[in-house]
Amino acid sequence: MKLIRRVMAVAAVIVVSGLFIYAVSAVTTGKGYEFTRIPVEMDFAGEKVPLKISDVSERFDRELTVNVNLHATTELVIKRANRAFPVIEPILKKNGVPDDFKYLAVIESGLANVTSPSGAKGVWQFMPETAKEFGMEVNEIVDERYHLEKSTELACKYLLKAKAKFGNWTMAAASYNGGVNGMDRFMAAQKVTDYYDLLVNEETSRYVFRILALKEIMQNQQKYGYALPNEVLYKQIPTKKIEVTADIPDLAAFSIEQGINYKILKIHNPWLRDKSLVVQPGKVYAIEIPLEGYTR
């Protein structure tokens, strides 16, 4: 009898434990697993996405499904966007580039100053040759690819030039990944001009759809389970700009003179790549310093 009671007790514990596990799962997942459904209509920069073409809808579905379920990565992007988009949006607007291109920056870097294996750097992921071609300073002391405002201006120049060549924003976006010459070769070989009709390499084939996926998720955050409260979003820190026309031999000492430290200086001016600043002839640098009370 004791053995029987012991077995029954263990069984009861297992049953209760199982119920507890499923109860936690239900709380965590809400209604449980829900499959991702692509929207009926979608556009990029005002250009309609032909979702009635089966491979187009499937490629979009793939990227939307993947990114909806990249919970940590997608959450971080939304948090960073609260700080980065107010910088990017007015520059796009000023240059006549559609607002949707801010999502291109999202898929390029996750809105962080990252370095790719090929050597592209910054939020907009420019290679050094491209940056220099468009007039940016890139060296061991100053790398303006890490300057969000200047790199956004450069992105606008590139995209406007690509739009003028291809005649539409979708191809301009695809060329940001596949290159202008690369897209030219694909079109010439296949005798089509529409991105959605081209057979290209996998990375470029997925590229525009990744932009579309992040646009859909970030514009409809609650629908996809990413309605983050305002208090967890990364905030913009008010700064003042100090114009510099002479060399700064010791940026750490300069930081202390400004009432901050070297770490804070580099956070707000990631384009400063060395411990000192050598000013190029005739050039003026604007160094951002957090306003008093915003350094922590």
Buried (B, 14 or more C-beta within 10 A) or exposed (E): EEEEEEEEEEEEEEEEEEEEEEEEEEEEEEEEEEEBEBEEEBEBBEBEBEBEEEEBBEBBBBBBBBBBEBEEEBBBBBBBBBBBBEBBBEBBEEBEBBEBBBBBBBBBBBBEBEEEEEEBBBBBBBBBEBBBEBEBBBEEBBBBBBBBBBBBBBBBBBBBBBBEEBEBBBBBBBBBBBBBEBBBEBBEEEEEBEBBEBEBEEEBBBBBBBBBBBBBBBEEBEEBBBEEEEEEEBEEBEBEEEEBEEEBEEBBEBBEEBEBEBEBBBBBBBBBBEEBBEBEEEEEBEBBBBEEEBBE
